[in-house]
Amino acid sequence: MVGWPGGAIPPGHPTRESAIDVLFTRAAERGEIRPEHLTDQVKSLPFDLLRHEFLMTFAPVPDDVLEEIVDTIFLLLALRH
């Protein structure tokens, strides 16, 4: 998008929030997550952890770390009983 460094959409921008909501809505429709457990903090957690990895290592995040963020941490919270 014009006006933002690197074309990034800033946090809080309606387009960014809508894209993230679509991601979680589709996952819920596929039965991969339980929408009633998706607080704002749970929704932001995988992105916060990814950002932490970028800032701490200044390197691409390895696949095993991505899998751990999603499968071990996020899905545990999004599927809790």
Buried (B, 14 or more C-beta within 10 A) or exposed (E): EEEEEEEEEEEEEEEEEEEEEEEBEEBBEEEEBBEEBBEEEBBEBBEEBBEEBEEEEEEEBEEEBBEEBBEEEBBEBBEEE
